[in-house]
Amino acid sequence: MSHLPGPIDPPARLLMGPGPISAYPSVLRAMGAPLVGQYDPFMTATMTETQELYRQVWGTANDATLLIDGTSRAGIEAAMVSLIRPGDRVLVPVFGRFGHLLAEIAERALAEVHTIEVPWGQVFPVSTIREAIERVKPHLVACVQGDTSTTMLQPLEEIGEICRAHGALFYTDATASLGGNPFEMDAWGLDAATAGLQKCLGGPSGSAPLSLSDRAVEVVRSRARVEAGIREEGDASASDFIRSNYFDLAMILDYWGPRRLNHHTEATTMLYGARECARVLLLEGREEVIARHHLHGDAMLAGVEGLGLTVFGDVAHKMTNVVAVEIPDAVVGDAVRSELLSDFGIEIGTSFGPLHGRVWRIGTMGYNARTDAVLTTLAALEAVLRRHGAAVASGGGVEAAQGVYAGAGA
C-alpha cells in the first residue's frame, strides 16, 4: 500500500493581505455542521433565511437576493452573462485590475465593450462617468466599487441616478468592499451587485452573494430557457437565452424561489458559512462593522506612515480595509513578504500589472480588523525591514497606530 498523507494540518497564519483573510471562528464552526439533503426542510428554510440576512447586508428589499456557488468571480460572471445579450453596449470604468476583468467578462459575453480609464491610484469624478454614459448610451454600466489592486474605492452614490436617466442598468462588483465600506443598494439605484466572503465579510472564498433589482430580473427573465431534462409544459424558451447553463440566473432564481427548480445541488457547507458571515455582521451592526474597519484601517495607515513608508494612491478615496505601501528602494519586496510569512506567520500581498513589485498591500478586514492584528503586523514588518537595512523609525509604526486608537478611545 502506498504511503498516504496525514490529515490536513495547515500552519498557523495571520492573513493580513488583500484577501483571503482569516475567517471568523464561528464561520469555521458553522461550516463543520452536518449536511442535510438538497430539499430537506431545514435546507430550504436556511436558504430562505440566508436570503433575508443578505438583503440587510446589501441594504435592499430585492426579492432576488441569493448566493452563487463559486468564488466571487462566479458571481460576477453570473450577473454579467445573464444581463448582457450579444451586441449590447457595456461601459466599464477601469481604475485597476478588476475593472479590466469586468471588461474581459463582458467581451466573452459578446458585448460591445467601451472602457474609460484613470491612472491606477485614482478614482473617477462623477462628471467623467456621466459624460461617458451620455456618449456611449450603454445597456449596462459595470463598475468595481473597491479595487484591491489599487486599494481605491469608487464613489457610487450618484451613478445609479445617471444610469436610470439614460436607460442603463447599473452593476457593481463589491467583492472587496462589502461589509467594510458603506453600501446602499436601493438608495444608490443599483440594479445588480455581487461580492465574495473572503474580504470584509470574514469567511472563505467559495460563495458569492448576489442581488438583482426588479429591472434586472425583468432582463434575466426575458432570456429564460429551462434546460430540457427538467423543462415542464409552459416553461420559457427564449431565442436569445442566457449562454451559460451554470450561471443562468433565470434558472438559479427558480432554484432559490418557491419553485425550487432542480438546477444544481447547493453547496451546503458554503451556505452555512455564508449565513454565518451575514449573521455575525448584522449581530455586531452594519454601521458598527464599517466603523470598526475604518478605525483599524486608519491605525494601519498611520502605522506604515509612522515607519516612514509612503502610501500609494489618493488616500482620500482609499478603501477602509486595505492600504498599498510603496516598497522602499533598499529592499526586495518579495523577500520581505517571504520572511514575514516564514518568521512571523504573517501574510501581506503584492499587486498586479503596473504595481507589481512596486507596492505591498496590507489588509485589515473582517476578523482581522482588530487591534492585536494591526499592532503585531506593524511590529513584525518593522523587524523584517530593519533586518533588510531599511531606514525605519524604531517603534514608529506601533506608536502611530496606538495614537489612532487612543484618539478614538479604543
N, C-alpha and C positions, 0 to 999 in steps of 0.2 A: 504494500500500500504506500503510495507516495506521501511525502510529508505535507500536512495541511497547516495553513497558518492558524494562529490562535485567534481568539475573538477580537473584534475591533477595539483598539485602545488608543485613541488619539492623544497627542501630547497636550498639556495644558497651554492654552493660548489666550492672550488678551488681544482681541481683534479690533485694532484702532485705525484701520484703513477706511477706505470709502465704501466698504461693504463687500462681502458679507461681514456681519458683526456677531458678537457673542449674543446668543439668544437669551431671552428672559428664562430663568429656570422653570417657571410654571408652564411656559410654552413647551419646553422639552418634556416635562412631566405629562402634559396633555397628549403629546404625540406617542406616549407609551401606553395609552389607553387601549383596551381590547377593540378589535374590529367587529363590526356588525355587517349584516347583509346590505346590499345596494338599496333595497326598498324596505328595509326594516323601518318600522315607525319611528324608532329613535334616530335613524339616519336621516330620514326626510324631515323630521322635526328639527334636527340640528342644522340642516341646510337652510331651512326657513329662518331659524334663529340667527344664523350667521349673516344672512342677507340683511336682517334688520339691524344688526350690530354695525355692518359696514355702511348702511345708509347714514348712520350717525357719524361714522368716521369721515365719510365723504362730505357731509353737510348737504344731504339731498333727500328728497322724497321719492326719488326714482324707484319704481317697482322693479325695473330691470337692473338690479344690483346683485352681483353674484361673483363666483370665483371661476377662473380659468385654470385648469390643471396644467401646470407647467411654470417655468420661470417667468420673470417679469416680461421678457421678450415674447412669450406666448400670449400674454395679454395684449401687448402692442399689436402683434400680428393679427390676433382675432378681431380687434377693433378695426384695424385699417383694411384688412382683406374683406371684411363684411360690409364696410361702409363705402368702399371705392369700387365703382364699376370701371371696366376698361375704358380709357379715354377721358375719364373725369379729371378735371384740373385740381391739383393739390398744391397748396402753398405751404412750404416748410421754412420757418425762420431758423437758421442754423447758427448757434453760438458755441458749439462744442461737438464732441464725438457723437453724441446721441441724437443731435439734430440730423447729422449725416445718416444715422441709422434709420430714422423715420423716412427720410428721402429714399433710401435704399429699399425699404419695405414697400413704399408707395410705387416705386418703379417696378418692383416684382409683381405688384397688383395691376400693372399695365396702365397706371395713371400717367397723365401729362403733368410732370412734376416741375414746379417752379420753386427756386430757393432764393432767399436773401441771406446775407451773411454780415456779421460784425466780427472784429478780431476776438480771438479767444481771450477771456478775461473781462469781456464787456457783455451788456445785455442790450436789447432793442428798445429805443424810445417807442412809445405807442404810435406816434405820428408816422414812423417808418413802416410799421406793420399796417396801419390804416392805408397808407399810400399804396403798398403792395397789394392789399385786398382790392382796392378800387381799380388797380391796373390789371391784375390777373383775373379777377372775378372767379375765384375758386369755388368748387363744390365743397371742399374741406380745407380747413386750416389746421395743420398738425404741428404742435409746438411742445417742446420739453419744458417743464416748469423748472426743475433743478437739475442741471447737468453736472454730474460729479467729475467729469473730465476737466472742467474749469472751475468748479465749485460755485458757479454763478446761479442766481435764482431770478428767472424772468418774471417780471410783474404781469399778471394775467387779468387783473380786475376789470380793465376797460375793453379787453379784446372781444369778449363774448357779445357785447352790445354792438360792436362794429360788425362782427360776423352776421348777426341777426339782421342788421340793416341792409346787408348786401347778399342775403340768402345763402350764406355759407354755414356749414356745420363747423363746430369748434371742438377739437380733440386735444387733450394734453396727456403726456407721459409724466406721471408724478411718482415714478419708481423711487427716486432718491429723496424726495421731498415730503411725501405724505406722512403726517404724524408729527413731524418736527418743525414744520413751517405752516403758516396759515393756508388753508384750502377750503373754499366755499363753492361747491359745485353749482348749486342752484343760484346763489346770489351773483356769481360771476358769469352765468349764462353758458356753462359748458354743456356740450352735447354728449361727450364721451370722455372717459378718463380711465386710466389703468395704472396699476402700481405693482410692487412686489413686497414681500415680507421682510427681506433681508437688510433693510436700512433702518429707518426710524421706527418701523412697526415692531422690530425686535424679534424676528423669527428667522427661520431658514429660508433659503431660496427654494422655490418649487410650487408656489401657489400665487396667482395673480388676481387680486381684487379688480373688479371692473364695474363701471356703472354707465348706463345709457339714458339719455333723455327720451321723452316721447317722440321727439322729432327724429332722433337717431333710430329708435325702434321701428318707426314707420319705414325708414330706408331699408333696414335689415329685413323686415317682414315682406317688403316688396320684392326681395330677392330670394325668398324661401323656396327650398326644394328638399323635401324629406326623402332620404335615401330609400331605394327600392325595397330593401329587406324589411323595413319597418313602416312602409308607407300604407296609409289607410285611405279608403274612398273619401274623396273630397279634399285630401291634402294638397297643399300648394305645390306647383312645379314651374317656377318662373324660368323664362328663357335665358335671362341674364343672372342665373343663380350664383350664389357665392362659390368661388372656385376652390376653396379649401373645404374638406369634409370635417377634419378635426376642429378647425377654428370657425366653423359655420355657426355664427351667433344665433341664427334663426332656430336651428335645432337645439342649441345649448339653452336658449331661453325656454324652449318647451321642456327640456330636461329638468330645469330648475323650477318651472312653473307647475300649475295644477295637473297638467297632462302627464308629467313625469316620463317623457319620451325616452326610450332606451337608447340614448346616443352613445354614451361611453360609461365606463364604470368609474364613479367618482373616487378620487384619491382620498380615502377615508382618513388616513393619518395626517395628511396635509390639511384636510378640512378641520380636524381637531386643532391643529396648530394655528391655522388662520383665525379660527373662532377665538382662541385664547389671546392672540395678538390684539384683536379688537377689544376683547373684554378687559384686558389689562389697561389698554389706553383709556377706555371710557370710565373704568373704575377710578383711575387717577384724575381724569378730567381732560378733555381735549385741549382746552386752553392752558391747563397746568402742564401738560406734557410739552406743548410748544414752548412755554416759558422755561421749562427745565432744559430743553435743547438750547434755547437762547443763552441761558446762564452758562452752561458748560462749554458751549461753543465760544462765547466771549472769553471765558477763562483760558481756553486753549489758544485762542488768537493772541491774547495778552501774553501768554506764556512763551510762545515761539518768538514773539517780538521782544520779550524780556531776555531771551537768549541772544538777541542781536541778529536774528534771522529776518529775512524780507518776505512779506506775504505777497503772493501773486494776485493780480486782478483787482477789480473795482470792489473794495471791501464794503462799500455802501450797499452793494447788491449781492453779497455773499450769502449762501445758504447758512442756516444756523448750525448745521450738523457736520460740516466738513470744511477744512481750511487747506489751501495749497501754499506750500512753503518753498521758496526758491532754494535750490541746493547750493551751498557755498562752493566757490571755485576750488577751495583747498581739499575737498573730499570727493570720493567716488560714491555717488548716491546709492547704488545697489549694494556696495559693501557695507554702508551704514545700516541699510534695511536688513541685510543678512545677519549682522551682529546683534541688532535689536531682537531679532527672532531667535537666534541661537543662544544668546546670553541672558536675555530677559523674558523670552516667550511673548514678545510684543510684535504685532504685525502692523506696519503702516504701508501705504501704497505709493506707487509711482503713477505716471499718467501716460497718455497716448499722443500720437500724432506730433504736432509741433511742440508739445510739452514733455514728450518722453525724454527722461534723463535730465530735465530741467527743474522739475518740482517733485516734492513729496506731497502726498495727500493724507492728511490725518483726520480721522473721523471721530466724532463724539455723538453717538446716536443710539437710540433705543436703550437697552440695558446698560450700555457703556457711557451714557450721558450722566455721569456721576463723578463726584469729587475725587475719589481714590483712583479711578481710572485715568483721569486727566493728570493728576499730580505724579502718579507712577510713570506715565508715559513721558512727561517732561523731564523728570529726573533721569530716566534711562537714556533719553535722547541726548541730554547734556553729557552724560558719562561717555557715550559712544563718540560723540562729536569731539570731545576733548582728547580721547584716545587717538582720533584721526588728525589731531593737530589744528582743529578749527578754533578760532578765537571766539569763545562764547563766554558770557558773563556767568561767573560762578554763582550758582543758586538763583540766577536771574529768572529762569523760567518758572520755577515753583513759586518764588516770591511774587512775581507778577500775577500769576493765577490766583494765589491766595489773597492778593489785594482785591481782585474782582469779587471773590467770594465774601470777603469782609465787607466790601461796599454794598453787597446785596443782602447782607445779614444772614448769609448761608453758613 
